[in-house]
């Protein structure tokens, strides 16, 4: 007796291509390595007036697979929905379940749940994070390298790379559609604790003032920024915070990877196409709280706020 194996998406597209060349079911089965009865069942289930359509066939199979697997109670799905509405990712929800409960739901099931909710008119999908699109910034570095007394990241102490202490921060600015106003963002490397403040203009004075105001209540040993002219007052910032400021290399966002990744998460709340002039302090505070109270796998499932609070209480 042969075991029936679920076809993959790639195999379904192979079936479609081979059908168009006039191959028989037996020949198709031999090419993709399955029993001919598998091909027969697949075509019987999914061949309509427009012929065999692999995309629709795979979607139908995944829906059936999802329904057959899910044996989660309504109360458990309600708990998942609560976490989703707090902007937790499916992976974070899965990890948290494994810690708190004897039951768990895979992140793929949660994505399927969100998709099904969207198809039924639900809004859970709005809480999923958007991937940040990256573009090369040609011709935008006319001011790079002209920052007075700039200290490069190559002179930064190696201990910063280890994330073994609190107080090493990374900073940047993010923009909306008009690029007149911006949000200054800072992220602490070890705890991933994030702070934000809107500036009406991206001048070095306003950005410098924002950095000082944001970071003065917290331990600051180093601050790593990019080469934008908005950071030209780095010496004033360093003096006010009693910290060392270092500059990443041009076109090297990965040297500020913690903050760069955080900026991608921030885009869920403040997309590029939004008008930053309409953003309120309450909205910024809301986003800060959401980011800092999520459990992080890299923090052994503690939140950035918990890690920072532990440090502040012990000092």
C-alpha positions as CSV (number, residue, x, y, z in Angstrom):
1,X,0.0,0.0,0.0
2,X,1.5,3.4,-1.1
3,X,1.4,6.4,1.2
4,X,-0.1,9.5,-0.3
5,X,2.3,12.5,0.0
6,X,1.1,16.1,-0.2
7,X,2.3,17.8,-3.4
8,X,4.5,20.9,-3.1
9,X,3.8,24.2,-4.8
10,X,6.8,23.5,-7.1
11,X,5.4,20.1,-8.1
12,X,2.1,21.6,-8.9
13,X,3.7,24.1,-11.3
14,X,5.6,21.2,-12.8
15,X,2.4,19.4,-13.4
16,X,0.9,22.4,-15.2
17,X,3.9,22.8,-17.4
18,X,4.0,19.2,-18.4
19,X,0.3,19.1,-19.1
20,X,0.9,21.9,-21.6
21,X,3.5,19.9,-23.4
22,X,1.0,17.0,-23.8
23,X,2.5,14.6,-21.3
24,X,0.3,11.8,-19.9
25,X,-0.4,11.4,-16.2
26,X,1.9,8.4,-16.1
27,X,4.8,10.4,-17.7
28,X,4.2,13.4,-15.4
29,X,4.2,11.1,-12.3
30,X,7.5,9.7,-13.4
31,X,9.1,13.1,-14.0
32,X,8.2,14.6,-10.6
33,X,8.7,11.4,-8.6
34,X,5.2,10.5,-7.4
35,X,2.7,7.7,-8.0
36,X,0.4,8.2,-11.0
37,X,-2.6,7.9,-8.7
38,X,-1.4,11.1,-7.0
39,X,-1.5,12.9,-10.3
40,X,-4.9,11.5,-11.0
41,X,-6.4,12.7,-7.7
42,X,-4.7,16.1,-8.1
43,X,-6.3,16.7,-11.5
44,X,-9.6,15.3,-10.5
45,X,-9.8,17.8,-7.6
46,X,-8.4,20.8,-9.3
47,X,-9.1,20.7,-13.0
48,X,-11.9,23.0,-14.1
49,X,-13.1,24.8,-17.2
50,X,-9.8,26.8,-17.5
51,X,-7.8,23.6,-17.0
52,X,-5.4,22.9,-14.2
53,X,-4.4,26.0,-12.3
54,X,-1.4,25.3,-9.9
55,X,-1.7,28.5,-7.9
56,X,-5.3,27.9,-7.0
57,X,-4.7,24.2,-6.5
58,X,-2.0,24.9,-3.9
59,X,-4.0,27.5,-2.1
60,X,-6.9,25.1,-1.8
61,X,-4.6,22.4,-0.5
62,X,-3.0,24.7,2.1
63,X,-6.5,25.7,3.3
64,X,-7.5,22.1,3.7
65,X,-4.2,21.3,5.5
66,X,-4.7,24.3,7.8
67,X,-8.3,23.3,8.8
68,X,-7.3,19.7,9.4
69,X,-4.4,20.6,11.7
70,X,-6.0,23.2,13.9
71,X,-7.4,21.8,17.1
72,X,-6.9,24.9,19.2
73,X,-9.7,26.1,21.4
74,X,-11.5,29.4,20.9
75,X,-10.0,30.7,24.2
76,X,-6.5,29.9,22.9
77,X,-7.1,31.8,19.7
78,X,-8.5,34.7,21.7
79,X,-5.2,34.8,23.6
80,X,-3.4,34.9,20.2
81,X,-5.6,37.7,19.0
82,X,-4.8,39.7,22.1
83,X,-1.1,39.4,21.5
84,X,-1.5,40.3,17.9
85,X,-3.4,43.5,18.8
86,X,-0.3,44.4,20.9
87,X,1.7,44.2,17.7
88,X,3.5,41.0,18.7
89,X,4.9,39.0,15.8
90,X,3.6,35.4,15.2
91,X,7.1,34.2,16.1
92,X,7.0,36.1,19.4
93,X,3.6,34.7,20.2
94,X,4.8,31.1,19.5
95,X,7.8,31.6,21.7
96,X,5.8,33.1,24.5
97,X,3.3,30.2,24.5
98,X,6.1,27.7,24.9
99,X,7.3,29.6,28.0
100,X,3.9,30.2,29.6
101,X,1.8,27.2,28.5
102,X,1.9,23.5,27.8
103,X,0.3,24.2,24.4
104,X,1.6,26.1,21.5
105,X,0.7,27.2,18.0
106,X,3.3,27.5,15.3
107,X,4.0,30.9,13.8
108,X,2.9,29.6,10.4
109,X,-0.5,28.6,11.8
110,X,-0.8,32.1,13.3
111,X,0.0,33.7,9.9
112,X,-2.7,31.5,8.3
113,X,-5.1,32.6,11.1
114,X,-4.4,36.2,10.3
115,X,-4.9,35.6,6.6
116,X,-8.2,33.9,7.2
117,X,-9.3,36.7,9.4
118,X,-8.4,39.2,6.7
119,X,-10.4,37.3,4.1
120,X,-13.4,37.5,6.4
121,X,-13.1,41.2,6.8
122,X,-11.0,41.2,10.0
123,X,-8.2,43.7,10.9
124,X,-5.6,41.5,12.6
125,X,-3.3,41.8,9.5
126,X,-2.9,45.5,10.3
127,X,-0.8,44.5,13.3
128,X,1.7,42.5,11.3
129,X,5.0,44.3,10.7
130,X,5.9,45.6,7.3
131,X,9.3,44.7,5.8
132,X,11.4,47.8,5.2
133,X,12.3,48.3,1.6
134,X,16.0,49.2,1.2
135,X,17.3,51.4,-1.5
136,X,20.8,52.5,-2.4
137,X,21.3,56.2,-1.7
138,X,23.2,57.4,-4.7
139,X,24.3,61.0,-4.7
140,X,23.3,61.8,-1.2
141,X,26.6,62.1,0.6
142,X,27.8,65.5,-0.4
143,X,28.2,66.3,3.3
144,X,29.7,63.0,4.3
145,X,33.2,63.1,5.6
146,X,33.0,66.9,6.3
147,X,31.9,66.6,9.9
148,X,34.4,68.4,12.2
149,X,36.4,66.2,14.6
150,X,34.5,63.1,13.4
151,X,35.7,59.9,15.1
152,X,35.2,56.8,13.0
153,X,33.6,53.5,14.3
154,X,37.0,51.8,13.8
155,X,38.1,53.6,16.9
156,X,35.1,52.4,19.0
157,X,36.1,50.0,21.9
158,X,35.6,46.4,21.0
159,X,33.5,45.8,24.1
160,X,30.7,47.6,22.3
161,X,30.5,44.8,19.8
162,X,30.1,42.3,22.6
163,X,26.7,43.7,23.9
164,X,28.0,42.8,27.4
165,X,27.1,46.1,29.1
166,X,24.3,48.7,29.0
167,X,25.0,52.2,27.8
168,X,26.0,51.7,24.2
169,X,23.5,53.4,21.9
170,X,22.9,53.8,18.2
171,X,21.0,56.7,16.6
172,X,19.4,57.8,13.3
173,X,16.5,59.8,11.9
174,X,13.5,58.6,9.9
175,X,11.3,60.6,7.6
176,X,7.8,60.8,6.2
177,X,6.7,61.6,2.7
178,X,7.7,65.3,2.7
179,X,11.0,64.9,4.5
180,X,10.7,68.3,6.2
181,X,10.1,66.8,9.7
182,X,11.7,63.7,11.1
183,X,11.8,61.4,14.1
184,X,15.1,61.0,16.0
185,X,15.4,57.3,17.1
186,X,17.9,55.8,19.5
187,X,18.3,52.2,20.5
188,X,20.5,50.7,23.2
189,X,22.5,47.7,21.9
190,X,22.3,45.3,24.8
191,X,18.7,45.8,25.9
192,X,17.2,46.9,22.5
193,X,15.5,49.7,24.5
194,X,14.2,52.4,22.1
195,X,13.5,56.1,22.4
196,X,12.0,58.5,19.9
197,X,11.3,62.2,19.5
198,X,10.0,64.3,16.6
199,X,11.9,67.3,15.3
200,X,10.2,70.0,13.2
201,X,13.4,70.4,11.1
202,X,16.3,68.0,10.6
203,X,18.9,70.6,11.7
204,X,22.0,69.6,13.7
205,X,20.8,71.8,16.6
206,X,17.3,70.2,16.8
207,X,18.7,66.7,16.4
208,X,21.4,67.4,19.0
209,X,18.8,68.8,21.4
210,X,16.6,65.7,20.9
211,X,19.5,63.3,21.6
212,X,20.4,65.1,24.8
213,X,16.8,65.2,26.0
214,X,16.2,61.6,25.2
215,X,19.4,60.1,26.6
216,X,20.1,62.2,29.7
217,X,17.9,60.0,32.0
218,X,19.7,56.8,31.0
219,X,23.3,55.4,31.2
220,X,25.3,56.5,28.1
221,X,28.8,55.3,27.4
222,X,28.9,55.5,23.6
223,X,26.7,56.7,20.8
224,X,27.1,55.5,17.2
225,X,25.5,57.6,14.4
226,X,25.6,57.8,10.7
227,X,27.3,60.5,8.6
228,X,24.4,62.8,8.1
229,X,25.0,66.5,8.6
230,X,22.2,66.4,11.3
231,X,24.9,64.9,13.6
232,X,27.4,67.7,13.2
233,X,26.9,68.9,16.8
234,X,28.2,65.5,18.1
235,X,30.7,67.3,20.3
236,X,28.0,69.2,22.2
237,X,26.0,65.9,22.5
238,X,29.1,64.1,23.8
239,X,29.8,66.8,26.4
240,X,26.2,66.9,27.6
241,X,26.0,63.1,28.0
242,X,29.6,62.6,29.1
243,X,29.9,59.9,26.4
244,X,31.9,59.2,23.3
245,X,30.3,59.6,19.8
246,X,31.4,57.5,16.9
247,X,30.4,57.6,13.2
248,X,29.7,54.6,11.0
249,X,31.1,54.4,7.6
250,X,29.1,55.8,4.7
251,X,26.7,53.2,3.1
252,X,27.3,50.9,6.0
253,X,23.9,50.7,7.8
254,X,24.8,47.3,9.2
255,X,27.3,49.0,11.5
256,X,24.3,50.5,13.3
257,X,22.3,47.3,12.8
258,X,20.4,47.4,16.1
259,X,19.0,50.9,15.3
260,X,18.5,50.1,11.6
261,X,16.4,47.1,12.5
262,X,14.4,49.1,15.0
263,X,13.7,51.8,12.4
264,X,12.2,49.0,10.2
265,X,9.8,48.1,13.1
266,X,9.0,51.8,13.7
267,X,7.7,52.0,10.1
268,X,4.8,49.9,11.1
269,X,3.5,52.9,13.1
270,X,4.9,55.7,10.9
271,X,5.1,54.6,7.2
272,X,7.2,56.5,4.7
273,X,4.1,57.7,2.9
274,X,2.7,59.4,6.1
275,X,2.9,63.1,6.8
276,X,5.0,63.5,9.9
277,X,3.7,67.0,10.6
278,X,0.5,65.3,11.8
279,X,2.2,62.9,14.3
280,X,1.4,63.6,17.9
281,X,3.5,63.0,21.0
282,X,0.9,60.5,22.2
283,X,1.3,58.5,19.0
284,X,5.1,58.4,19.5
285,X,4.7,57.4,23.1
286,X,2.3,54.6,22.0
287,X,4.9,53.2,19.5
288,X,7.7,53.4,22.1
289,X,5.6,51.4,24.6
290,X,4.7,48.8,22.1
291,X,8.3,48.3,21.0
292,X,9.8,48.3,24.5
293,X,7.3,45.9,26.1
294,X,7.5,43.1,23.5
295,X,9.4,40.0,24.6
296,X,12.5,39.4,22.5
297,X,14.0,36.0,21.8
298,X,17.5,37.6,21.8
299,X,16.8,38.7,25.4
300,X,15.7,35.3,26.6
301,X,12.1,36.4,26.1
302,X,12.3,39.4,28.3
303,X,11.3,42.8,27.0
304,X,13.7,45.7,26.5
305,X,11.9,47.7,29.2
306,X,12.4,44.8,31.7
307,X,16.1,44.6,30.9
308,X,16.6,48.3,31.3
309,X,14.5,48.5,34.5
310,X,16.6,45.8,36.1
311,X,19.7,47.7,35.4
312,X,18.4,51.0,36.7
313,X,17.1,49.4,39.9
314,X,20.5,47.8,40.5
315,X,22.5,51.0,40.1
